[in-house]
């Protein structure tokens, strides 16, 4: 299903079909699930180098990553199914919600999937959307 989007009131209010919005959300959950699978593989590699007394705790972590991946997969399927059932006849204003996403790459992908340009920066944040790495 392609994005069904309309700019309203001189292009200032982004609206998208609910089906397309759920589809974009489902895609982002699938992307997050794929990231979980990469994390799972990385942790599995690291586990081999751990002393045996720490492996049980790491195994718990692997199970949590797997559970998160399964939850994201299930939610993605749910969102996609709801989006397919609702379609794009029902429209929703999505601009304000997009403006509240604080991870810049996520906000940009969602905005572009819903027919907008690059997402606006979150108001009041100097480095809005920057990924904080530790």
C-alpha positions in Angstrom: 0.0 0.0 0.0 1.5 3.3 -1.0 1.5 6.3 1.3 -1.6 8.4 0.9 -0.7 11.9 2.1 -2.0 15.4 1.9 -0.6 18.6 3.0 -3.4 20.8 4.4 -3.6 24.5 5.2 -0.8 25.7 2.9 1.4 22.7 3.4 1.8 23.3 7.2 -0.3 20.4 8.4 0.8 16.9 7.3 -2.0 14.4 7.1 -1.7 10.7 6.1 -4.0 7.8 5.6 -4.3 5.7 8.7 -3.4 2.6 6.7 -0.2 4.2 5.5 0.6 5.4 9.0 0.2 1.9 10.4 2.3 0.6 7.5 5.2 3.0 8.2 5.0 2.1 11.9 5.1 -1.6 11.0 8.2 -1.1 8.9 10.0 0.7 11.7 9.1 -2.1 14.1 10.5 -4.6 11.6 13.7 -2.5 11.3 14.0 -2.5 15.1 13.5 -6.3 15.2 16.2 -6.7 12.6 18.5 -4.7 14.9 17.6 -7.0 17.7 18.7 -10.0 15.6 22.1 -8.3 15.0 22.4 -7.6 18.7 21.6 -11.2 19.5 24.3 -12.4 17.1 26.9 -10.0 18.6 26.1 -11.0 22.1 26.4 -14.6 21.2 29.9 -14.0 19.8 30.9 -12.2 22.9 29.5 -14.9 25.2 32.1 -17.4 24.0 34.8 -15.2 25.4 33.2 -14.8 28.8 34.2 -16.9 31.9 31.7 -19.6 32.5 30.4 -18.0 35.7 29.1 -15.0 33.6 27.5 -17.0 30.8 24.2 -17.7 32.6 23.6 -13.9 33.0 24.5 -13.3 29.4 22.1 -16.1 28.3 19.3 -14.3 30.2 20.2 -11.2 28.2 20.1 -13.2 24.9 16.6 -14.5 25.9 15.5 -10.9 26.6 16.7 -9.7 23.2 15.0 -12.6 21.5 11.7 -11.8 23.4 12.0 -8.2 22.3 12.5 -9.3 18.7 9.4 -11.5 18.9 7.4 -8.7 20.4 8.4 -6.3 17.7 7.6 -8.9 15.0 4.2 -9.5 16.5 3.4 -5.8 16.9 4.5 -5.2 13.3 2.2 -7.8 12.0 -0.6 -6.4 14.1 0.0 -2.8 12.8 0.3 -4.0 9.2 -3.0 -6.0 9.5 -4.9 -3.0 11.1 -3.5 -0.7 8.4 -4.6 -3.1 5.7 -8.1 -3.3 7.2 -8.6 0.4 7.7 -6.9 1.6 4.5 -6.3 5.2 3.7 -9.9 6.5 3.6 -9.5 7.6 7.2 -6.9 10.4 7.5 -5.0 11.6 10.5 -2.9 14.6 11.2 0.6 13.2 11.7 2.8 16.3 11.7 2.6 17.0 15.4 3.4 13.4 16.3 6.3 13.3 13.9 7.7 16.5 15.4 7.8 14.7 18.8 10.1 11.9 17.6 13.5 12.6 19.2 15.6 10.2 17.1 16.4 12.2 14.0 16.8 9.3 11.6 13.6 7.7 12.8 11.7 11.0 12.5 13.1 11.5 9.0 12.2 8.0 7.8 8.6 8.3 9.2 8.1 11.7 7.8 9.3 10.7 4.3 7.2 7.5 4.4 4.2 9.6 5.1 4.9 12.1 2.4 6.6 14.8 4.2 10.2 16.0 3.9 12.9 15.8 6.5 11.2 15.9 9.9 11.3 19.2 11.8 13.6 19.4 14.8 12.0 18.8 18.2 11.2 22.2 19.7 13.4 23.3 22.6 16.2 20.8 22.0 19.6 22.1 20.9 20.6 18.8 19.3 17.2 17.5 18.5 17.3 14.0 17.0 20.9 13.3 17.7 21.7 9.8 18.8 23.4 9.7 22.1 26.1 7.0 22.2 27.8 6.0 25.4 
